[in-house]
Amino acid sequence: MEVILKSEYNKLGKKGDIITVKPGYGRNFLIPQGIAIVANKGNKKVALENAKQAERRTLMLKERAKELLVVLERAKIVIKAKVGERGKIFGSITPLQISKALKVQGIEVDYNNINLEVVIKEIGTYQAELFLHKEISYQLNFNVIPA
């Protein structure tokens, strides 16, 4: 029996995959649980079209990430922070602050896609890794200066 997976399922495949399973397993478990649908002619056609659209979307997102990479290479990021007597920052620099500093320069990067290797609590130059696409990341250099 052929079925089309509606979501990723352990050891069977990814969403949209057309797989062959034993009839009892498909009829009594996968279909009633909403994990798969029967792979008839119409459903196969829809699944193939969805796969094509997903591939186009992925390529488009990758191209946008490449364009963003070019812009990031020219950007100079400076983050101002309140500083105590000994040069220590009140609190720490977070990915959200880096995202806001990028936004001021017209660069949109979600703060969830920014990774800091160290906790930033002093003035200086640091690096953060930006995940622009699952295949594209960028090491951003930025400065933290007193406000």
Long-range contacts (C-beta under 8 A, 24 or more apart in sequence): 1-26, 1-27, 1-38, 2-38, 2-39, 3-30, 3-31, 3-36, 3-37, 3-38, 3-39, 4-36, 4-37, 4-38, 4-39, 4-43, 4-44, 4-47, 5-35, 5-36, 6-34, 6-35, 6-36, 6-37, 7-35, 9-35, 9-36, 16-47, 16-50, 16-51, 16-54, 18-44, 18-47, 61-133, 62-133, 62-135, 62-136, 65-132, 65-133, 65-136, 66-136, 68-107, 68-109, 68-132, 69-132, 69-136, 69-138, 71-106, 71-107, 72-107, 72-130, 72-138, 72-140, 73-138, 75-102, 75-105, 75-107, 75-140, 77-101, 77-102, 77-105, 77-140, 77-141, 77-142, 77-143, 78-142, 78-143, 78-144, 78-145, 79-142, 79-143, 79-144, 79-145, 80-144, 80-145, 80-146, 80-147, 81-123, 81-144, 81-145, 81-146, 81-147, 82-146, 82-147, 83-123, 83-146, 83-147, 87-122, 87-123, 87-146, 88-121, 88-122, 89-120, 89-121, 89-122, 89-123, 89-144, 91-121, 92-119, 92-120, 92-121, 93-120, 93-121, 93-126, 93-144, 95-128, 98-128, 98-140, 98-142, 101-142, 114-140, 120-144
